[in-house]
Amino acid sequence: MGCAAVARLGDEPPHPGPLQTG
């Protein structure tokens, strides 16, 4: 859930993944 959590915070750019939130 690391990638998902980071994506939600928006600290990192949108990257391809099964849990990509944008």
MINUSE-990288 format. One line per field, with one value per residue: z negated, x negated, y negated of N, C-alpha, C in turn; residue in one letter; residue number from 0; chain. Coordinates in steps of 0.05 Angstrom, whole numbers, padded with zeros to 5 digits, always signed. Last residue first. Example, Ala and Ser with C-alpha at 12.3 -4.5 7.8 and 13.67 -1.06 7.14 Angstrom:
BEGIN
n_c3	-00142; -00156
n_c1	-00257; -00264
n_c2	+00045; +00114
ca_c3	-00143; -00156
ca_c1	-00273; -00246
ca_c2	+00021; +00090
c_c3	-00157; -00156
c_c1	-00258; -00264
c_c2	-00001; +00066
rest	S; A
nr	1; 0
kette	A; A
END
This chain:
BEGIN
n_c3	+00189; +00163; +00178; +00166; +00205; +00244; +00269; +00230; +00220; +00175; +00103; +00067; +00062; +00027; +00061; +00072; +00022; +00019; +00063; +00048; +00001; +00000
n_c1	+00076; +00076; +00060; +00053; +00022; -00010; -00049; -00047; -00045; -00098; -00092; -00059; -00006; +00021; +00034; -00016; -00029; +00009; -00005; -00056; -00044; -00017
n_c2	-00164; -00118; -00052; +00000; +00022; -00031; -00084; -00144; -00212; -00235; -00242; -00265; -00255; -00224; -00182; -00161; -00140; -00099; -00067; -00050; -00021; +00024
ca_c3	+00206; +00157; +00185; +00147; +00201; +00223; +00275; +00244; +00226; +00199; +00127; +00065; +00085; +00016; +00049; +00094; +00033; -00001; +00062; +00073; +00001; +00000
ca_c1	+00075; +00099; +00054; +00068; +00048; -00009; -00033; -00062; -00029; -00082; -00105; -00088; -00014; +00009; +00055; -00001; -00045; +00008; +00022; -00052; -00062; +00000
ca_c2	-00188; -00135; -00080; -00016; +00034; -00011; -00060; -00123; -00189; -00237; -00231; -00272; -00270; -00248; -00198; -00173; -00162; -00120; -00080; -00066; -00044; +00000
c_c3	+00195; +00174; +00180; +00153; +00182; +00219; +00253; +00248; +00242; +00204; +00151; +00090; +00084; +00039; +00039; +00083; +00055; +00009; +00042; +00071; +00025; +00000
c_c1	+00054; +00098; +00079; +00063; +00066; +00019; -00034; -00044; -00045; -00067; -00087; -00103; -00043; +00000; +00044; +00021; -00030; -00006; +00022; -00026; -00057; -00017
c_c2	-00207; -00160; -00097; -00046; +00017; -00001; -00040; -00099; -00168; -00211; -00233; -00262; -00278; -00266; -00225; -00191; -00176; -00145; -00103; -00081; -00062; -00025
rest	G; T; Q; L; P; G; P; H; P; P; E; D; G; L; R; A; V; A; A; C; G; M
nr	21; 20; 19; 18; 17; 16; 15; 14; 13; 12; 11; 10; 9; 8; 7; 6; 5; 4; 3; 2; 1; 0
kette	A; A; A; A; A; A; A; A; A; A; A; A; A; A; A; A; A; A; A; A; A; A
END
